[in-house]
């Protein structure tokens, strides 16, 4: 049976290959992203950062840290735009305003209209969603619950979604090393998209 996200969003990938992929949405944020980079560096793993263009413009030095660390960069729109609340023309203009070259795209909230996803793909982007959503932005989610979810849901090819944002800061930073340790101990290779 197909993953529910694949049924709802047929223009986006939720699993890829046999490795696992750590992804981070919403950065770069100076209070959080450097801490994420330090954890990734400690374990020698690379991740994919789906960044908000406006945050890149506000924090170019943090963006450069991510690039110099060898991590992949994806477009998460310029203003973290809610696709279902705007026209396709407005949405595509916001996607194209993203200040850096990349072919990776993730819609904020994983939600857009199907015609918006088609328009994004027509511009050469590959859309990546996730099959493990940690919900680290939810203040009621404990790091323990997030780790248990990662352990239950991760399969070869899984794309695991974290957020390098102020909302998820403490919870995400607590669970990330434990998740990486568990993934590596269970034979998963961690790659970038």
C-alpha angles and dihedrals in degrees: 000000000000120000111265092240090054090053094047096040108030093170094065135069119236099174130028129188125312102304125078124243126215110207131185125200133201104023166128092113118162093216094053116015097066089053090052090049091051091053093047091048092050090059095037094239132136127218141189118248117204098201135196108237094221089057090052089054091048095044109028092155091060090046089054090052089057093048094046089050090062096247124145121251126217134185116250093174124272097269103021086261122200101228096199091061099054140051121269091247092054092046094050091047088055092048091049092049088068103123101222136061114254138134095208117099136179121179114228110260086008087266132121136129113275091244089054091053090050091050090050091050091047087061091059101263124139109218117221124187123166142247096207113054110184094193087214088159091068110094091208093059112096122212087241092057091048092051092048090051092050090049093049099043106034116107133161106296095024119154108211117204122214130159126229091205138120091252094058099032106114099031094046094045090052096050099038098076091044091050092049091048091050093047093050093044089053094053100257119149111218116216142163122254 
